[in-house]
Amino acid sequence: MRKVLLSVTAALLIAGCSEFPGVYKIDIPQGNVVTQEMVDQLRPGMTPSQVRYILGTPLVNDSFSENRWDYIYSIKDGDGQRYQERISLFFENDKLVRLSGDFRPGAKPETTR
């Protein structure tokens, strides 16, 4: 009787982990949220502390170049689709000189989803 009860309990627990239609799945965001409005506030010549105030601490520190900051944001929605945005900032002599990635200063925000 004990074995049957343990088997049924184990089967129910395993079944609870499988995918059933209609089960709600949450979105999973990771990284730094960077908006077009935040990027529009950036100006050449800004100090790292000014940039950090606007964008927050970068997610990735480049161990080969301390003058490059990478901000990466990804979200995996409940359907399993992954969306990713990134921006890299470059400093020279503790001043912001350029950026690259999915955002452009002064650009209108695009919807990625």
N, C-alpha and C positions, 0 to 999 in steps of 0.2 A: 504494500500500500504506500509505503514511504517513497519507493522508487517511482511509482506512478505520479505521486504528488510532486516530487522534484522534477520529473520529466515534463509535466504540464506547466509548472512554473517556469522552467527554462525555456520551453517553447513559446510561452507568452512574452517573456522578456526579449527573446530574439525577434519575435514578430513585431514587437514595439519599435525595433530599430530599422525595420524595412520601410520601403516607400509605399505609401498607400495614396490613392487618388484623393484629392481634397484636403490633404494635410498641409497646414500653413507652414511655410519655411521663411525664416527671417532673412533680411538682407545683412550681409556681413561687410561693414566698412573697415578699411585698414589704412593707416598712414595719416598724412597731413591734408586737411581740407584746405585747398587753395581756390579762391574764386577770382573771377576776372576783375572784380572791384578791388581786391587786394593787390593784384598785379598792376592795376592802373595807378596805384599809389607809389609804386617804385620809381625812383629817379636815379640816373647815373650820378655817381659821386656819393651816394648814401653810404654810411658806415655799416659795418656788420650789426651793431646793436640797433640801429634804426630799422634795418631789414628784419631782424629777429622780432622787433616790436610789431611789425606789420604781419609777417608770415608765421611767426613762431619759430621754434627750434627745428632745424632741418632733420628729416627722418634719417638720412644717410650722410655720414661724414666720410669723405673720400680720404682714405689713409695715405694716398700718394700725393694728394694736392689739397692742402687746407684752404686753398683759395676757391674751391668749388663746393657749392652747397646744392644738394639734390632734395627736392620735395616730391614725394610720390604718394598718390592716393589711388586706391583701388577699392571697388565695391563688387561683391558677388551677390547678385539678387537671388531671390528665392527660386527662380527658374534655372539657376546654375550659370547664367551669363555673367561674365566678368568684364567690367569697364575699368580703364586705368587712365589716369592723367599724371603728367609729370612736368616739372620745370627745374631747370638747372641754372644757378646763379654763379657768376664768376666775379671775383674780386682781384684787384691789383692795388698794392699799397694801402690795404684796408679801405678801399672804395669800390663800390659796385660799378662794373664796367659793361657787363652785358648779361643777357639771359637767353636761354634756348629751351625749347620744349613745346608743350601743347598750348601755351598762352602767349599772347602778344600784347604789349602795352597799347591801350587805346582801342583794342579790338572789341567788337560786340560779342557778348557771351554766346557760345554755341551750345545747343542741347546735345548731349552725347547719348541720351537714352530716349 
